[in-house]
């Protein structure tokens, strides 16, 4: 079992550390901002890379994928490496000019892994002995069952959860499934519209459930300790994360789990419109797609050469399909 407390420490690394690129002792700090679902594999890469590079201190700071990018684009923090769980976020949010500069935050990225959405739980979860890939939505809808997912305004796993549940309406022939599991747990209920065969879920600026049956956390990684402690019964998670921390999980049909590159057309029938008022339509609107992770080096990275070495190391490890890592592209389920 991975120690969740250790992950929480990584998630709470302070902003004060962000400007350091070295110290009088000759240590070079490499600031890496990964999506939360990459913290476990990147923690392994950190230890291995530091062993190969004496004098280098890799500092990880995990956030939801949207938060990761906004550390650079909105807070103007110096970062050497950015890695997110949704490749489309990089061109949508980083391919624009920096204030007072002719450069972009970045103008390239490398896709390197995939994943799939699953429903994670523990043996202590309510109705754990009954839940299956066929009846999960009925179990989650039972009175007293508490379900968690990450904030879609901050985290790719969050808006992907909404997509999965909306796509499930067609999969199971149940037109009230989304409203019952998610939409009606907000006041007012989440607005859902359909036009030309595409369903769009419109989100408010603040995501706050109106009852105790639905729980939202800033990132999917924060749901793990809550699930293990019995604070929730089920959580929408990435399969690699559920495997890495030893959770039980049930698989979902490929037609809704966002894990198949062959089903992009089906996934694209659902969109999520984020509630950020000042974002462009490109940045606000997330379209259902096959899950693809991506990595880049911001244009203002303090240590670009070392960042490239770390990125290359991560890509090499990801390609091996190591336990606890998201599957490399072309080798996912």
C-alpha positions in Angstrom: 0.0 0.0 0.0 1.4 3.4 -1.0 1.6 5.8 1.9 -1.0 8.5 1.1 0.4 10.8 3.8 3.6 11.0 1.8 1.6 12.1 -1.2 -0.1 14.7 0.8 3.2 16.2 1.7 4.2 16.4 -1.9 0.9 18.1 -2.8 1.4 20.7 -0.1 4.9 21.9 -1.0 4.8 25.6 -0.5 4.9 28.4 -3.1 8.0 29.7 -1.3 10.1 27.0 -2.8 9.2 27.8 -6.4 11.8 30.5 -7.1 14.9 28.4 -6.0 17.1 27.1 -8.7 20.1 26.5 -6.5 21.8 27.2 -3.2 25.3 28.1 -1.9 26.0 24.3 -1.5 25.8 23.8 -5.2 22.4 22.0 -5.2 20.3 22.6 -8.3 16.6 22.6 -7.8 14.4 21.2 -10.6 10.8 22.3 -10.1 8.4 19.7 -11.6 4.6 20.2 -11.7 2.8 17.0 -12.4 -0.9 16.1 -12.5 -1.9 14.4 -9.2 -2.3 11.0 -10.9 1.4 11.2 -11.9 2.7 11.8 -8.4 3.3 8.1 -7.6 5.4 7.4 -10.7 7.1 10.8 -10.6 8.1 10.2 -7.0 9.8 7.0 -8.2 11.5 8.9 -11.1 12.5 11.7 -8.7 14.5 9.3 -6.5 16.1 7.5 -9.4 17.0 10.7 -11.2 18.6 12.2 -8.1 20.6 9.1 -7.6 21.9 9.4 -11.2 22.5 13.2 -10.8 24.2 14.1 -7.5 23.6 17.8 -6.7 20.1 17.8 -8.2 17.1 18.2 -6.0 13.9 17.4 -7.9 11.0 19.1 -6.2 7.5 17.7 -7.1 4.4 19.8 -6.6 1.2 18.0 -7.7 -2.1 19.6 -8.6 -5.1 18.9 -10.8 -4.0 19.3 -14.5 -5.7 22.7 -14.9 -4.1 23.9 -11.7 -0.7 22.7 -12.9 -0.9 24.9 -16.0 -2.3 27.9 -14.2 0.7 27.8 -11.8 2.7 28.9 -14.9 0.2 30.9 -16.9 -1.8 32.7 -14.2 0.6 32.8 -11.2 3.7 33.2 -13.4 5.6 30.7 -11.3 8.9 29.4 -12.6 8.7 25.7 -13.4 11.1 23.4 -15.3 8.7 20.6 -16.3 4.9 20.5 -16.6 3.0 17.2 -17.0 -0.7 16.9 -17.3 -3.4 14.2 -17.7 -5.0 15.8 -20.7 -2.8 16.7 -23.7 -5.3 19.1 -25.1 -4.9 21.4 -22.1 -1.4 22.4 -23.2 -2.2 23.9 -26.6 -5.5 25.3 -25.2 -4.0 27.0 -22.2 -0.3 27.4 -22.9 -0.1 28.3 -26.6 -0.6 32.0 -26.0 1.8 34.9 -25.5 3.4 35.7 -22.2 2.7 39.1 -20.8 5.3 41.6 -22.2 7.0 38.9 -24.4 6.8 37.5 -27.9 7.1 34.0 -26.6 4.5 31.4 -25.8 4.4 29.7 -22.4 5.3 26.7 -24.6 4.6 25.8 -28.2 5.2 22.0 -28.1 4.4 18.9 -26.0 5.0 15.2 -26.1 2.2 12.7 -25.5 3.4 9.7 -23.5 0.7 7.7 -21.7 -3.0 6.8 -21.6 -5.4 5.6 -18.9 -9.0 4.8 -18.3 -11.6 5.9 -15.8 -12.7 3.3 -13.2 -14.8 3.3 -10.1 -12.6 2.7 -7.0 -13.8 1.4 -3.7 -12.7 -0.7 -0.6 -14.1 -3.8 0.9 -15.7 -1.6 3.5 -17.7 0.4 1.0 -21.4 0.1 1.1 -22.6 -2.7 -1.2 -19.0 -3.6 -2.1 -20.0 -7.2 -2.5 -22.8 -6.3 -5.0 -21.3 -3.7 -7.3 -20.4 -4.8 -10.9 -19.6 -3.2 -14.2 -23.3 -3.6 -15.1 -25.0 -2.2 -12.0 -22.6 0.4 -10.7 -24.9 3.3 -11.4 -27.7 1.7 -9.5 -25.4 1.1 -6.5 -24.1 4.7 -6.5 -27.7 5.9 -6.6 -28.8 4.0 -3.5 -29.6 6.1 -0.3 -26.7 6.6 2.0 -24.0 5.8 -0.6 -21.4 8.6 -0.8 -19.5 9.1 -4.1 -16.5 11.3 -4.7 -14.9 12.9 -7.8 -12.4 15.7 -8.3 -13.2 19.3 -9.1 -13.7 19.6 -12.9 -12.7 23.3 -12.7 -9.2 22.2 -11.5 -8.7 18.6 -12.6 -9.1 16.6 -15.8 -10.3 13.6 -13.8 -13.2 15.8 -12.6 -14.6 16.8 -16.0 -13.9 13.3 -17.3 -16.1 11.9 -14.5 -19.0 14.1 -15.8 -18.3 12.8 -19.3 -18.3 9.2 -18.2 -21.6 9.5 -16.4 -23.3 11.4 -19.3 -22.0 8.9 -21.8 -23.5 6.1 -19.6 -27.0 7.4 -20.3 -26.7 6.1 -23.9 -24.8 3.0 -22.8 -27.5 1.8 -20.4 -30.5 3.5 -22.0 -31.2 5.6 -19.0 -31.9 9.3 -19.7 -32.0 10.3 -16.1 -28.7 8.7 -15.0 -26.6 11.9 -15.0 -29.2 14.0 -13.2 -29.7 11.3 -10.6 -26.0 10.6 -9.9 -24.6 14.1 -10.3 -26.7 16.9 -11.7 -29.5 17.0 -9.1 -27.0 17.1 -6.2 -26.4 20.8 -6.9 -28.6 23.7 -6.2 -29.6 24.7 -8.8 -29.1 21.4 -10.7 -26.4 21.4 -13.3 -27.6 22.6 -16.7 -27.4 20.1 -19.5 -28.2 20.9 -23.2 -28.0 18.9 -26.4 -27.5 20.3 -29.9 -26.7 18.4 -33.1 -26.2 15.2 -31.2 -23.6 16.7 -28.8 -24.5 17.0 -25.1 -22.9 19.9 -23.1 -22.7 20.0 -19.3 -22.6 23.6 -18.1 -20.8 24.2 -14.8 -21.2 27.1 -12.4 -18.1 29.1 -11.2 -18.1 27.3 -7.8 -18.7 23.5 -7.7 -20.4 22.8 -4.3 -22.8 19.9 -3.9 -26.0 20.6 -2.1 -26.1 17.3 -0.1 -23.8 14.7 1.6 -24.2 12.1 -1.1 -21.7 13.7 -3.4 -18.2 14.8 -2.4 -15.8 16.9 -4.4 -12.0 17.4 -3.8 -9.5 19.6 -5.6 -7.7 16.6 -7.2 -8.5 12.9 -7.6 -5.4 12.0 -5.5 -7.2 13.7 -2.5 -10.0 11.2 -2.7 -7.7 8.2 -1.8 -7.3 8.9 1.9 -11.0 9.8 2.1 -12.0 6.5 0.5 -9.6 4.5 2.6 -10.9 6.1 5.8 -14.5 5.4 4.9 -15.5 9.0 4.3 -16.8 8.0 0.9 -17.9 4.7 -0.5 -16.8 5.1 -4.2 -14.6 7.4 -6.2 -14.1 8.0 -9.9 -10.4 7.4 -10.4 -7.8 6.6 -13.0 -7.1 2.9 -13.2 -3.3 3.4 -12.7 -3.9 5.3 -9.4 -6.4 2.7 -8.1 -3.9 -0.1 -8.9 -0.9 1.8 -7.4 -2.6 2.4 -4.0 -4.2 -1.1 -3.8 -7.8 -0.1 -4.1 -10.6 -2.3 -5.4 -12.1 -1.1 -8.7 -14.6 -2.0 -11.3 -14.0 -1.5 -15.0 -16.4 0.4 -17.2 -17.3 -0.3 -20.8 -14.9 1.1 -23.4 -17.7 3.2 -24.8 -17.7 5.4 -21.7 -14.3 4.9 -19.9 -12.4 7.2 -22.3 -9.7 4.6 -22.6 -9.9 3.6 -26.3 -8.3 5.6 -29.1 -10.7 4.0 -31.5 -13.8 5.6 -29.9 -12.9 9.3 -30.1 -16.0 10.0 -32.1 -18.2 8.5 -29.4 -16.5 10.3 -26.6 -16.7 13.6 -28.5 -20.5 13.5 -28.2 -20.2 15.0 -24.7 -18.6 18.3 -23.7 -18.1 20.1 -20.4 -18.2 23.9 -20.3 -16.1 25.1 -17.3 -17.5 28.0 -15.3 -14.4 30.2 -15.7 -15.9 33.5 -16.8 -12.7 35.0 -18.2 -11.4 32.0 -20.2 -11.8 31.9 -23.9 -14.2 29.4 -25.4 -11.2 27.2 -26.3 -10.0 27.0 -22.7 -13.4 26.7 -21.1 -14.9 23.9 -23.3 -13.5 20.4 -22.7 -14.5 17.8 -25.3 -14.7 14.1 -24.6 -11.6 12.3 -25.9 -9.3 9.4 -25.4 -7.2 10.0 -22.3 -3.7 11.0 -23.2 -1.0 12.4 -20.9 1.5 15.0 -22.1 4.7 16.6 -20.9 6.3 19.9 -21.8 9.0 22.4 -20.7 7.8 26.0 -20.2 9.5 28.6 -22.3 10.8 30.3 -19.1 12.1 27.2 -17.4 15.0 28.1 -15.1 17.0 24.9 -16.0 15.9 23.9 -19.5 18.8 21.5 -20.2 18.3 19.6 -17.0 14.6 19.7 -17.5 15.0 18.0 -20.8 17.1 15.3 -19.2 14.4 14.7 -16.6 11.7 14.7 -19.2 13.7 12.1 -21.3 14.1 10.0 -18.2 10.4 10.1 -17.5 9.5 9.2 -21.0 11.9 6.3 -21.0 10.4 4.9 -17.8 6.8 5.5 -19.0 7.6 3.5 -22.2 8.5 0.5 -20.0 5.0 0.2 -18.7 6.1 0.1 -15.0 3.6 -0.9 -12.3 1.8 2.2 -10.9 2.5 4.2 -14.1 -0.2 5.1 -16.6 0.1 2.7 -19.6 2.3 3.9 -22.5 0.4 5.0 -25.6 -0.6 2.0 -27.7 -0.5 -0.4 -24.7 -3.5 0.7 -22.7 -6.5 -1.5 -22.1 
